[in-house]
Amino acid sequence: MESDFKIQIWDLWYPQAAATGVPFARGRIDSTDVLLVHAAPPMLTVEVRSERGHRLAMGVDLSQTADRPMARLTRRGDEIVREDLWPLAEDIGRLVILPGGEVGELLTWWNAVDGSEWRWQIEFYNHR
């Protein structure tokens, strides 16, 4: 079954840039239903594929929902939804994709109540 695949490719595209859009980030990660995005553009198209190339989910022209530095992409069946937010306690430990595609784990998050400043840490880990 497709959901049994351990690796997913999350491909994020900025459809409003250039003539036909530009790639924003592409990450190869352990299977997940939630991915945080740092500095997401105002609109994203997201495609999630298995390691074998089967499309698992898609979200087209997902508009920014708030002026926040993070977006949470959630897979619901074969659909992706977007919510721009200040990360919550439940988001600590989630994967975060950066522009370009590097993926790390969110270790800490703090933001001022008025949204004027924030501090966060992520950890990157790789192996061969």
N, C-alpha and C positions, 0 to 999 in steps of 0.2 A: 504494500500500500504506500502511496506517495507520502503520507504524513510520517512514515517510518524513516525517511531519509534523515541522516544526521546533519548534513551540511546544506545550507541555503545560500543563494546569491541574491542579495538585495541590491537592485539597480535603481538609483534615483536620478531623475532627469528634470531639468529646469526647462519646461516647454515654452516659456515666454522669451527666452534669450535667443539672439541671432535670428536667422530666417526660419529655422525649424526646431530650435531648442538646442541645448547643450547638456552633456553629462554633468551631474553634480557630484555624485559619489557612487561607488560600487564596492560592496564588501562581501566577502566570503566568510560566513559565520556558522556557528552551531545553530541548529534549528531553534527558532523562537517565534512567538506570536507578537512580541512587542520590541520595537527598536526606537531608541531616542536619536534625534538628529540635532547636531549643533549647527547653529547659524543657517538654518534652512531658508531657501529663497521664498518669495511670496507665493509661489505655486510650485507644486511637485507632481510628477507622474512617477509612480513606484511600481516596479514589477519584482515579484519574488519567484525565484525558480529553484528547483531541486538541483543537486550537483549534476544530475544527468540531463538537465535542461528542460524538464517539464515545468510549465507554468503552474504555480501554486496559488498565486493571488495577484491582484492588480488594483491600483487606484489611479485614476486619470484626473489630471487637473485639480489636485487637492489644494484648495486655497488656504492661506494663512488664516488662523482663527483668532489670534491675539498677537500683540507686539511683545514677544518673549524670545529669549535666546535659545530655547529648546522646543522641539516638536516631538510628540510621541506618535509613532506610527503603530497602529494595532491591526493585526490580521484577524478578520472575522470571516471564516470560511475562505472563499476565493476573493474577498474584497479587503482593501486596505482603507482605513480611516485615519485622519490626521487631527491632532489637537495640539495647539501651541500653548505652552505652559511653563510655570516654574516647577521643576521637579519636586516630587513629594517623597516622603520617607519610603514609600513602596517602590520608588524608582532607584534607590540605592542598590547597587549590584546589577542593574540592567546594562546592556550593551549600548554604547553611544557611537554613532558613525559621524566622522568629521568630513568636511568638504574634501573631496579627493578619494575618500574611501577607507582611511585608516579607522579601525574599530577598537575601542577600549571599553573597560568596565568603569561605570560611575562609582567612585568610592565615597565622595562627600559632596554635599551641596548646601549652600547657604545663600539667601538673598535678603536684602533690606525689604521691609514691608512695602515701602513705596516704589520698589523696583529700580531704585537709582543705582544700585550696585549688587554684585554677586561674586561669589568665590566658589570654585569647585575643583575637584581633583578626579583625574581618570588614570587608570593603569593600563598599559599596553603589555601584552605577553605574546610571544611568538615561539614556535618550535619548528624543527625540520624533521 
